[in-house]
Amino acid sequence: MSAQQPPMKQQHMARFPNNEIISLVGKAPRFDLAESVGPSVRLAELIDTAFGDGADFALDYGTAAGNPELRREIAADNGVDADDVVVTVGGMHALFLIAFMLCQAGDEAIVAEPVFPLARNALTAVGATTRALPLRFDTGYRVDLGALRKLLSPKTKVVSLASPQNPSGVAIPAQTLREIVAMLAEHAPEAWLVIDETYREAAFGDDTSAPSSASLGPRVISVASLSKSHGSAGLRIGWAITRDTALRQALVTAKFSTVISCSPVDEALALAVLRQRDRIIGERRELLAQNLQVVENWVLRHPAHIEWVRPDAGALCCVRLKHEVFDAAAVERFYATLARYSTRVAPGPWFGDEPLVFRLGFGLPTLTQLAIALECVSVALTEAAPGVA
């Protein structure tokens, strides 16, 4: 008999810890309010703009930095130069490359939590020690500058924020970001401020989008993608923007060393998305505004069961079950009832939030679908906590 291969060491297996949020890329229930995206762009909307009438396209390698025209479009929208932009395979690829280049074992990274877990995992995977900057439901998920100051140390290499945040949809005011930049310059001059701005353009209706943070300072890195505001998650196109020439070149080299380049087909389609951005984003903003109003009206119908933090932008918000009504058993009944009605929300612990909180995504369903899905959640609330008026 041949000798069996020794099992892979557990520490290698756990380098990227499992998280139940992975279920969002599996089979969806009938009513999915756990998603954080809006309606997807259809290929037919882009094909002529991307490839022309003949749709003849050479499947060559792309460039390591990214398609020059695509970088110019991204740069123009962010008030920077095209040379400041590195195109990546989605926003998560950008966050991983940044972590890989900036952090070594023993370095510290401050992460605002709750957080999309993969953003934290990228830092821990490269050996960084993460320190949580708590964002709390009771304070509207606002950044506490005093708490951040206490976390800074000479070992701090990265401060990782998102604006608007995932899961709450709460944006960090421009003045607060400027104060954070100044704080880092004084107390942690070796640190980089990384801001995930994937939801920045997902404003509601006629609301004005927040300005890009890419120009806030030389040690600020803006990360975003086409996945959320632009309805193009399947293209897997994101980017990192840095005004630091050495870091930009390091990111280009790291990208080349991991994936060589993005797909030129994806980049051509991404360029078509950005050239139609006013239509694509405009349509989704109208849907977000309508659906947000439906959610707000629904929350007001259940004052004894739930409360929420109204989001500033994005396709998502945080809702909390009232603690005086829902004990641990009632929370379990709530999710069990949702499952019976083939309805899903995203539990707060997925993101490091308290068990009473859940993320509610309202960007994907039509107005009718959202209304039906929320009725299913209403039934789950009343069945989980019977007798509450």
N, C-alpha and C positions, 0 to 999 in steps of 0.2 A: 504494500500500500504506500502511496506517495504521501509525504508529510503535508499536513494542512498548512495553508498560509496563515501566519499570525494575524489576528484582527488588527484593523487600523486603530491607532491610539485614539482614545476618547477625546483628547484635547483637539485633535485635528477634526474629528467629526463635529465638534461643537463650535468650530470657528465662526460659522454663520448659524446662530441659534435659530431653531424653528419658531415660527410665530403663526398663530391662527389666521392672521391676515392673508396668508397664502391662499386661503379658501376663496378669496375674491377673484382669482384667476382660474377657478374650477367651475363646476356646474352651478349656475345661479338659480335661486328659488324663483317662484312666480313673481314676487314683488321684492325687488332688491333695493332697500334703502340703506344698505351698507356701502354702496359704491360712492366714489368721490368724483366721478366724471360726469360730463354731459353727453348729449347725443354725438355719435361719431360721424365725422365727415365721410362721405361715400367716395369711392375711387372715381366714379363717373364724373364727380364735380371737379376733379383735378386733372384728368388724363390729358385733355387737349392743351391746357396751360403748361403742363409739365413736359410733354413729349411731342406736341404738335400733332397734326392730322395723321401722320403715318405711324406714330408711336414707335419709331425705330430708335433704339437706344443702345449704345455700346456698353456692355457689362464689364467695364474696366475697374481697376482699383480706384478708389477715391483718394483724396489727399489726406495726410495725417491731421492737418489743422481743420480741414473741412472745406466744402465747396466755397470758393471765394465769393460768389454772388450771394449764397446763403448767408455767409458771415457778414456781408455788407447790409443785408436786410435786417439781421438781428442787431447789428451795431446801430443802425439808424433808429431803431425803435428804442434803444437803450441810451442814446446820447454818447456813444463811444466810437472808437475807430474799429474798422474791421479786423485789424491786427490784434485787438484786445480779446477777440472771441475765439474759443476753441469749441468746435462742434463735437458732441459725444453721442454715445448710443443710449439716449435717454438721459434724464436728469440724474438718475441713480449712478450711472457710470461716471458722471462728472463728480458727484459727491465721493465716490470711492477713490477716484484718481487723486482728488484733493487730499483725502485722508492719507492715502498711500504716500504722497509726496511730502506732506507737512508733518506727519506724526511718526514717531518711533516708540518702541516699548519704553514705558516710563513717562512719556509725555502726557500732559493732561489736556482734555478737551471738555469744554462746558457745553452741555446740550440742554436747550429749553425743552421741558417735558410737561404735559404729554407731547408726543412726537410720533411722526410716521416712523415705525421701528427700524426700517432699513437705513434711515439716516444715521441713527445711533449705531447700528450694527457695523456700518462701514468703518467707523472709528475704532470700535472694540476689536474688529477683525485684524487691524494692523498693529494691535498691541497698546493702543492709547487707553489711559484710564479716564473714563467719562465721569464727570461730576454734573449732577442734575441741577438745573435752574428751574425751580417749580413754578408752573403757571397754573393758577387755581381757578376753578369754576366760580368761587365766591368773590373773586376780584376781577371777574370778566376776562380771565386769561391774559391780563396785562403784565408786561415785564416789570419786575421790581428791580430798579437800578441799584438800590442798596444791597439786595441779595446777590446780585451779580458781582458787585464790587468785592464782597466777602469771599467769593469763589475764586477770584483771580489770584494767580501766583506766578513766580518766575518760570514754572513748568508749563504754564498755559500756552498751548500752541494754536488752538482753534476754539473759537466761540461759534457754535452752530445754532442759527435761528431760522425760522421760516416766517414769511410775511406775505400774504395771509397765512395763518398757521393751519396745519393739518394735525388734529381733527377739528379745531374750533371755527375756522374761517375768520378769526380775529386778526386784524392787521396791526403792525407796530407803527405808531406815528413817526413821521419823518424826523421830528425834533428828538424823539427818544433815540432813534438810530444815530443821529448826530452826537448825542450825548454819550452813547455807547462807544462810538469811534474815538471820541476824546478821552473817555475813561481808559480804553485799552492803550492808547498812546502814552498815557501817564503811568499806568499801573502794570501793564503787560505788553511792553513795546515789541516783543517778539511774536505776539499772537496775531492771528488772522481772523477777521470776522467773515464768516460764510453765511450768506443769506439766501435761502431757497425761496425764489419768487415765482414759482410755477403758477400760482393762482392770481398773480398781480393784475392781469388783464380781465379776470372773470368778475368784473363789476356788475352791479345790478341795474339793468335798464339804462338810463341816461347818466348814472353816477360816473364821476371821473375816475379813471384808473390812477392808482398811486404812482408816483414817479419811480423810475428805476433807481435802485441803490448803487448801481455800478460805478457812479462817479463820486461816492461819498468819501473816498480816501484811497491811498495807494495800497493799503493792506485789507481792502474789502473785496470779496469775491462774490459775484452774483451768479446764481445757478437757476436755470429754468428749463422748460421743455415745452413741446407742443401737446403734451398729453391731456392737460386739463382745460385751459382757456380756449384752446384751438380745436378740441374734439378730435385729436389725431394721435391717440396713445399707441396705435398699432404701427406707426412709423418708427418708433423708437429713436426719436431725434431730440436731443437736449443740448445744452451748452453751458460752459463756464466763461465768465467775463472777468478778466483781471487786467489792471493797468500796469502790473509789474512784469516787465519783459522777461526776466529770468524765470519767474514762475510759469508764465505762459509757455515758454519753450520747454520747460520741464513737463508740463501737462501734455504738450504735443508729443514729446518723446515717450511719455508713459502711455499715451493712447496708442501710439504706433507699436509699442512693446506688448500691448494686450490684445488689441483688435485690428491693428494696422490702420484701418480706416472705417468710416461708416459706409453703408451700402450707397452707391451713387444713385440707385433708384429711389431709395428713401430720401436722399438729399434733394433730388429733383422734385419729388412730390412735396417735400417740406417747403421748398422755395415757392411752389405753386400755392401752398396754404398761406404763406406770408404775403404773397401778392394779392390774395383774396381775403386778407385778414379782416378788413372792415365788414365785409358781408358775413364771414364765418363767425367772428366774435360777436358781431352785432346781433345775429340771430340767437346765439346762445345767451347773450345778456338779457334779451327779452324773455326767454324761457326761464332763466334764473329768477328774474324779478317777479314773474307771475307765480312761479312755484314757491318762492320765498313767502309771498303773501298768503298762499294756501297754508304753508307750515305755521306761519304766525297766527293765523286764525284758528288753526287746529290746537296749538298750544294754549291759546286763550280759553278754549272749551274745556280744558282739563286742569284748572288751577289747583285742585286738591291732589292731583297725581304727579304732575310734572312741572318743571321750570326749565328755562333755557337761557343761553347767551346768544343774542342776535348777532349773526356774523356780519363782518364788514364787506366781504367779497367771497367768491368761491361757490362751490356747489354742495356745501356741507355746513353742519352746525352741531353743537353739543347740547343735548337734552339730558336733564337729570331727574331721576325718580325721587320723589319726596322721601327723605329719610324717616320721617315720622310715620309713613305709610308702608314703606317697603323694607322689611327685614330681609335677611339672606334667603329665607325660604320663598318669600314673595318675589324676589328677583329671579330665582330659578323658575317659578311658575310663569313669570312674564315671558322669559325666553322660550320656555316649553310651549306656551300658547302660540307665540309667534311662529314657531316651527310647524305647528299643526296647520296654520293658515298659510304655509309656504311663504313666509315673509321674514326678511332679515334686516337687522340693523347691526352696527358695528360696536361691540361692547367696549367700554372705556379701557379695561385692562389691556386690550390689544395695543394701546398707545401709552400705557403707563398711567392712566387716569383711574379714578376711584370706580368701584364696581357699580355704583348707582348711575353713572354717566354712560350714555351711548352716543356714538356719532350717527347722525341722520343725514343721509345723502339725498338731496332733492333735485339734482340736476339731470339725472338720466330719464326718469319717467315722463310721459306726457302728463298734461294737466289732469286728465281723467284717471290715468293709472295712479298718479300720486294720491288723488283723493280716495281711491279704493284702498290703496296700500295703507294710508293713514287710518282708515276705518278699521283695518285689521289690527293696527297697533292700539287703537282705542279699545277694541275688544280685549286685547291682551292686558291692557292696563286694568280694566274693570274686573276681569276674571282673576287676575293675580292679586288684586286688593278689593275683594267684594265688600259691599256695604259702605264704601267711601262715596260721599256725595260729590 
